[in-house]
Amino acid sequence: MPTYIHFVRHAQGLHNLTAANHVLPDPDLTPLGREQCAALAASFPHQHLITHLVASPLRRTLYTCLLSFEPALARLPADTTKVVAVPELQEISPWACDTGSDRGVLEGEFGPTAKAAGEGQERAKQVDLGLVVDGWNEKLSLDSPWAPVMERLEARARTARVWLRELGREFEKKNPGVDAHVAVVTHGGILHFLTQDYDGMDPQTGTGWTNTEWRTYQFANPDETDDNGEAKLKETADSWSRRRGSTTALTETEQLELRVVVKYHLVKEWGENGEKATLTK
């Protein structure tokens, strides 16, 4: 059975309001962002099919997932279902707004002992932080796997795809004949690397995705057995036609040409090996 990956960009965060807010550490959603989550919760047509919820460990993505997929959380077994926080899904840049909080801070807000403090807090206790290890938010050292370097971004995006593929395979083994539907809430920049689709990636905004935009993908080669493979994804026909109509998708050659442009802008902003990232300290 196929695995469906429903990628979602987070709702509006405080850092989206103005570039001056990029200095805010791990910012929360805005009131409009919470409204966007409510709208997505009501309009997303596959709530009844969701089998897994996954998100970047940053606060805005965790809250977007919890609030936007409240219908799925309410339907699934509360004692076993968790939003799994996956560090590989964090955003590209080393700005404070794109750097997550330490594990201990996240435990205090989203862990099982989190104190009630605002909308969605009870659901927040359903976040699984088991994959969030020390150093997951260290982007400034030159040898950091999280640095904004093209090859490292591609590597962690591939790691995330392989992890998602295995998640679907494990579900299929336990639930023969049932499709896995995985909602993945992440960030506008890294979404282009996860999907290997650089179409519309604006150098100024860093993305071609709008807040709470969602697109659905399947694995191009679901039977691939090599864990060192790319685990490539392909957008479903329904998802593509919903947002692009009869427009023809870019060819692989055209995507490779865009990749060169993306790398150029990354090097220009952060350096060949991310050495300019230290200037954000």
C-alpha positions as CSV (number, residue, x, y, z in Angstrom):
1,M,0.0,0.0,0.0
2,P,1.3,3.5,-0.7
3,T,2.4,6.0,1.9
4,Y,1.0,9.5,1.5
5,I,3.1,12.4,2.8
6,H,1.1,15.5,3.4
7,F,3.7,18.3,3.8
8,V,2.5,21.5,5.5
9,R,4.3,24.8,6.0
10,H,3.7,26.3,9.4
11,A,1.2,29.0,10.1
12,Q,2.3,32.7,10.4
13,G,4.8,33.2,13.1
14,L,6.0,36.4,14.8
15,H,9.1,36.4,12.6
16,N,7.0,36.5,9.5
17,L,5.6,40.0,10.3
18,T,8.9,41.9,9.8
19,A,12.6,41.1,9.2
20,A,13.3,42.9,12.4
21,N,11.7,39.9,14.2
22,H,14.2,37.5,12.8
23,V,16.2,38.0,16.0
24,L,13.4,36.5,18.1
25,P,14.4,33.1,19.4
26,D,12.1,30.2,18.4
27,P,9.0,32.5,18.0
28,D,5.4,31.6,18.6
29,L,2.5,31.9,16.2
30,T,0.7,35.1,15.7
31,P,-3.1,35.4,16.4
32,L,-3.5,35.2,12.6
33,G,-1.4,32.1,12.6
34,R,-3.7,30.4,15.0
35,E,-6.7,31.4,12.8
36,Q,-4.9,29.9,9.9
37,C,-4.5,26.7,11.9
38,A,-8.2,26.7,12.6
39,A,-9.0,27.2,9.0
40,L,-6.7,24.3,8.0
41,A,-8.2,22.1,10.6
42,A,-11.7,22.7,9.1
43,S,-10.6,22.5,5.4
44,F,-8.0,19.8,5.2
45,P,-9.9,16.9,3.5
46,H,-7.8,14.0,4.9
47,Q,-8.2,14.4,8.6
48,H,-10.0,11.1,8.8
49,L,-7.2,9.3,7.1
50,I,-4.2,10.6,9.1
51,T,-2.2,7.8,10.7
52,H,0.9,9.8,11.8
53,L,1.7,13.3,12.8
54,V,5.3,14.6,12.4
55,A,6.7,18.1,12.9
56,S,9.9,20.1,13.1
57,P,10.8,20.7,16.8
58,L,10.4,24.5,16.6
59,R,7.5,25.9,18.5
60,R,5.6,27.3,15.6
61,T,5.7,24.0,13.7
62,L,4.7,22.0,16.8
63,Y,1.7,24.3,17.5
64,T,0.7,24.4,13.9
65,C,0.6,20.6,13.9
66,L,-1.3,20.4,17.2
67,L,-3.9,23.0,16.3
68,S,-4.3,22.2,12.6
69,F,-4.6,18.4,13.1
70,E,-6.8,18.5,16.2
71,P,-9.5,16.5,14.5
72,A,-6.9,13.8,13.7
73,L,-5.6,13.9,17.3
74,A,-9.1,13.6,18.7
75,R,-9.8,10.6,16.5
76,L,-6.6,8.7,17.1
77,P,-5.9,6.9,20.5
78,A,-4.8,9.6,22.9
79,D,-2.7,7.2,25.0
80,T,-0.5,6.1,22.0
81,T,-0.6,8.9,19.5
82,K,2.1,11.6,19.6
83,V,3.3,14.3,17.3
84,V,6.8,13.2,16.6
85,A,9.4,16.0,16.6
86,V,12.1,15.3,14.0
87,P,15.2,17.6,14.1
88,E,16.0,17.0,10.4
89,L,12.9,19.0,9.6
90,Q,14.1,22.2,11.2
91,E,14.5,25.3,9.0
92,I,17.6,26.2,7.0
93,S,19.0,29.5,8.4
94,P,20.9,30.0,11.6
95,W,18.9,33.1,12.5
96,A,17.5,33.1,16.0
97,C,14.0,32.7,14.6
98,D,15.0,29.5,12.8
99,T,16.9,28.0,15.7
100,G,15.0,25.8,18.0
101,S,14.9,25.7,21.8
102,D,16.9,23.3,24.0
103,R,15.3,20.0,24.7
104,G,14.7,20.9,28.4
105,V,12.8,24.1,27.3
106,L,10.7,22.1,24.9
107,E,9.9,19.5,27.6
108,G,8.6,22.2,29.9
109,E,6.2,23.4,27.2
110,F,5.3,20.2,25.3
111,G,6.4,17.3,27.5
112,P,4.1,15.1,29.7
113,T,4.6,17.3,32.7
114,A,3.9,20.6,30.9
115,K,1.8,23.0,32.9
116,A,-1.5,24.2,31.4
117,A,-0.8,27.5,29.9
118,G,-3.0,28.6,27.0
119,E,-4.8,27.2,24.1
120,G,-3.8,23.7,23.0
121,Q,-1.6,23.0,26.0
122,E,-3.3,19.7,26.8
123,R,-2.7,18.5,23.3
124,A,0.9,19.9,23.6
125,K,1.5,17.1,26.1
126,Q,1.2,14.7,23.1
127,V,4.5,15.7,21.6
128,D,7.2,13.0,21.4
129,L,10.6,14.7,21.9
130,G,12.6,11.4,21.9
131,L,14.5,12.3,18.7
132,V,15.4,15.8,19.9
133,V,19.0,15.3,21.2
134,D,21.5,17.7,22.7
135,G,23.0,19.9,19.9
136,W,20.1,19.6,17.6
137,N,19.9,23.4,17.5
138,E,23.6,24.1,17.1
139,K,23.9,25.6,13.6
140,L,26.9,28.0,14.0
141,S,29.9,25.6,14.2
142,L,31.6,24.9,10.9
143,D,31.2,21.2,11.3
144,S,27.6,21.3,12.3
145,P,25.3,18.9,10.3
146,W,22.6,21.6,10.7
147,A,24.7,24.4,9.1
148,P,23.1,26.2,6.0
149,V,25.4,24.3,3.5
150,M,23.8,22.9,0.4
151,E,25.2,19.4,0.7
152,R,24.3,19.2,4.4
153,L,20.8,20.4,3.8
154,E,20.4,17.8,1.1
155,A,21.8,15.1,3.4
156,R,19.4,15.8,6.2
157,A,16.5,16.1,3.8
158,R,17.3,12.7,2.5
159,T,17.6,11.3,6.0
160,A,14.1,12.7,6.8
161,R,12.7,11.1,3.6
162,V,14.2,7.7,4.4
163,W,12.8,8.0,8.0
164,L,9.3,8.8,6.7
165,R,9.5,5.9,4.2
166,E,10.4,3.5,7.0
167,L,7.5,4.9,9.1
168,G,5.1,4.1,6.3
169,R,6.6,0.6,5.8
170,E,6.3,-0.2,9.5
171,F,2.7,0.9,9.5
172,E,2.0,-1.3,6.5
173,K,3.4,-4.3,8.2
174,K,1.2,-3.9,11.2
175,N,-1.9,-2.8,9.2
176,P,-2.0,-4.8,5.9
177,G,-4.2,-3.2,3.3
178,V,-4.3,0.2,4.9
179,D,-2.6,3.3,3.5
180,A,-0.3,5.3,5.7
181,H,-1.1,9.1,5.7
182,V,1.6,11.1,7.4
183,A,1.1,14.8,8.1
184,V,4.5,16.6,8.2
185,V,4.5,20.2,9.4
186,T,7.8,22.0,8.7
187,H,9.3,25.1,7.2
188,G,9.2,26.9,3.8
189,G,12.9,26.6,3.1
190,I,13.6,23.0,4.0
191,L,10.4,21.9,2.1
192,H,12.2,22.6,-1.2
193,F,15.0,20.2,-0.1
194,L,12.6,17.6,1.2
195,T,10.6,17.6,-2.0
196,Q,13.7,18.2,-4.3
197,D,11.4,20.8,-6.0
198,Y,13.0,24.3,-6.2
199,D,10.3,25.8,-8.3
200,G,9.2,29.1,-6.9
201,M,11.9,29.2,-4.2
202,D,12.2,33.0,-3.8
203,P,15.7,34.1,-2.7
204,Q,14.1,37.0,-0.7
205,T,11.5,35.0,1.3
206,G,13.4,31.7,1.1
207,T,10.4,29.7,-0.1
208,G,7.7,29.3,-2.6
209,W,5.2,27.9,0.0
210,T,2.7,30.1,1.8
211,N,1.8,29.7,5.5
212,T,-0.3,26.5,6.1
213,E,0.0,25.6,2.4
214,W,-0.1,21.8,2.0
215,R,0.9,19.4,-0.8
216,T,0.7,15.7,-1.0
217,Y,3.4,13.3,-2.1
218,Q,4.1,9.6,-2.6
219,F,7.5,7.9,-2.8
220,A,8.6,7.6,-6.5
221,N,10.1,4.2,-5.9
222,P,8.3,2.7,-2.9
223,D,10.1,-0.6,-3.3
224,E,13.6,0.9,-3.0
225,T,15.6,-1.1,-0.6
226,D,18.8,0.8,-0.5
227,D,18.9,3.0,2.7
228,N,21.6,5.1,0.9
229,G,19.1,5.9,-1.9
230,E,17.4,9.2,-2.3
231,A,13.9,8.0,-1.3
232,K,12.6,10.5,-3.9
233,L,9.1,11.9,-3.6
234,K,6.6,12.7,-6.3
235,E,3.7,15.0,-5.9
236,T,0.3,13.3,-6.5
237,A,-1.7,14.3,-9.5
238,D,-4.5,15.6,-7.4
239,S,-2.2,17.8,-5.3
240,W,-0.5,19.2,-8.4
241,S,-3.8,19.9,-10.3
242,R,-5.3,21.5,-7.2
243,R,-2.6,24.2,-7.0
244,R,-1.2,24.4,-10.6
245,G,-4.0,23.2,-12.8
246,S,-2.8,22.0,-16.2
247,T,0.7,23.5,-15.9
248,T,3.5,21.1,-16.7
249,A,5.9,20.3,-13.9
250,L,9.6,21.1,-14.3
251,T,11.8,18.4,-15.7
252,E,14.6,16.8,-13.7
253,T,17.1,18.8,-15.8
254,E,15.3,22.0,-15.0
255,Q,15.3,21.2,-11.3
256,L,19.0,20.6,-11.4
257,E,19.5,24.0,-13.0
258,L,17.5,25.6,-10.3
259,R,19.6,23.7,-7.7
260,V,22.6,25.6,-9.0
261,V,20.8,28.9,-8.4
262,V,19.8,27.9,-4.9
263,K,23.3,26.9,-4.0
264,Y,24.6,30.2,-5.3
265,H,22.3,32.1,-3.0
266,L,23.2,29.9,0.0
267,V,26.9,30.4,-0.6
268,K,26.4,34.2,-1.1
269,E,24.5,34.5,2.2
270,W,26.2,31.9,4.4
271,G,29.6,31.0,2.8
272,E,30.8,27.9,1.1
273,N,31.0,26.0,4.4
274,G,28.6,28.1,6.5
275,E,31.4,30.3,7.8
276,K,29.2,33.5,7.5
277,A,26.7,32.0,9.8
278,T,28.8,33.0,12.8
279,L,28.0,36.6,12.0
280,T,24.5,36.0,13.3
281,K,25.7,35.5,16.9
